[in-house]
C-alpha cells in the first residue's frame, strides 16, 4: 500500500490552521521541527492541563486529501493544513490503518500511527457545521471519527509535497484505531 504527500504544514503557535511549507523536518521522538505540538510530552493545551507529563502520542497529524473532496461536496471549503494537519496524504485509507502501522515518508522519515484525532469544537469555529461532517455513526451506533490520524516520529527526515508514502502494517492481529 502506498500513497503520496499532497502538502506539508506546520505552525509555531497553537493556531487552528497550519500554513503550508516547502518542507517539514521530522525529529525522532519529538515531531515536526518548530511546530507548537513538537515534544516528547503532550502539547495539546487541554491535555497539558490534565497531566503535562503524559507522552505525546500526537506528534504528527495526518489527514487524507480525499476528506477535503468529501467536505467540498458537502459545501465546505477546506485546503491542506486548514484543519491543523501536518501532512495531507492521498491514496491511503488513513482511517482504516491499524494502531502501530508505520508510514515511510520521503527518503528517510518513519512515523508510527497511534490513533485517531477526536474532532473538537474548534472545527465549528473554523466553519460552522464542520464537526457534524467529521463525526458519524456506523450501523451498530459506534462513533466514526474522520478528522485524521495521529502518530509519533520513529525516524526523522525531511518531507516534501510529492514524496511517496509506503505503509508497513504491524503483525496481526491488528488493533483498530481509537482516539488519542
N, C-alpha and C positions, 0 to 999 in steps of 0.2 A: 504494500500500500504506500503510495507516495502522493505528494501534492506540491504546491508552490506557495511561497511567501508573496502576498499581494502588496503589503505595506508593513512598515515598522514604525512604532510611535513610542514616545516617552515624554514625561513631564517631571521637572524637578519640584513641582508643587503638588499639593493634593487636589488639583483641579479635576473635574469630572472627565473632560475630554483630554486627549493627549495629541499634541501636534505630530504630524508625520515627519520622519527624519530620513536622511540619505541612508543611514545605517544605525543600528544599535549594537552595543557591545554587551554580551552577557558575561557575568563574572560568577564562577563556580561558587555555590553556596550562598550567593548574595542576591542575584537577579540582574536587572538592567542597570548598567552604569549610569549614575546621575538621575535615576528615576526616584520619585518620592517613596515608592514601595520597596526599594532596594534594602536588603539587610537580612541577617541570619534570623532575627526575631521579627515578629509580626509588626507591620507598619500601618495596617488599616486602622484608622482612628478609633472606631467603635471597639475593635478587638484589643487595642492597646489599653483602652480604659478599663477593660475587664482583667487582662493579665498581659503586661508588656513583655514577659519573659517567654511566652509560648513561641514555638518555632514558626517561621514564616513559610507557610505552605502555598503562598500566593505571590511568589517572586516574579512570575511572568504570566500575564493574562493573554489568552488567545481567543479570537472569535473567527468563525468561518465566514468568508465573504458571501456565501450563499444565504446567510441570515440577512445580510444587508438587502439582497434582492427580495427576500420574503417580506421584509419590513417596507420596502418601496411599494410592493404590490398591495400592502395594507394602508398605504397613504402616508408613510413616514419617509423623511429624507435623512438618511444616515450614511456617512462616509467612514472609511477606515480611520480608526483612532478616536472617533467621536464617542464611542461607548466605553472608552477607557482602556481598550486593549492595547497591548504592546506589539502583538503580532496578529495581523489579519492573514488568514490562510485561504486557500482554495483547493478543492479536490479531496479533502479528507473529512470524514464524518467524525469531527472532534467529539461531539456529544456521545457517540457510540463507542469511544475508546474505553478500555478498562483502566482502572486505577493501576499505576505503575508502568503504563506504556511509556516508551521513550521515543522522543521525536528528535531526529538528527536534522539540524537546520544548517544549511550552507555547508562550508568546508569543514567545520570542526565542532560547532556547538551541539550540545546534547542536553535536553530537558526531560524531566520525568513528570508525568501527569499525576496530580494529587487529588483533583476533584473538580466540582462544578462551581462556577460563580453563582451566588444567590442574587437574583435581581432585586434591586433596592429602590427606595423612593426617589433617589437621585435621577433615575431614568425618567420618571414622570416630570421632574423639574426640568430636564433637558427637553423633552417633548411629551406633553400630556397624553396619557393613554398607553405609553410605551411599555410600562410594567405588565399590563394585561396581555400584550403581544408576546412577552418573553416568559410567561408562566402559563402553562395549560395543565390538563389532567388527562391521563390515559383512561381506558375503559374500566379499569379497576379503581379509579379515583386517585391514583398516585400522581404526585406533583411532577411535572416535566419542566425543568429549568433550561432555557435556551440562550442564556446570556454568556455563553462561552465556558472555557475551562481554565483552570489554574495549574501552575507547575512550579517546580524548583529546578535550578540550574545544576546539572552534574558536571558538565564540561563547558568552559567558557569559549567565546569566539564572537566574531562579528557576523551580523545577519543583515542582508540587504533585500529589498524588494526584488523578486525574480529568482531568489535562491530556491533550491529544491528542498523538500521536506521528505524524509523517509521515516516510516513508522516501524518500530520494533516492539512487538507485543510481548508481555511477560509470559512466563509459563502458565498453563492452565492449572487450576480453574481460575477464570477471570472474575475480578470483582468489579461490579458496576460502580459508576461514579456517584458520589453523593456530594452535597455542598461542603465547601471548606471555608 
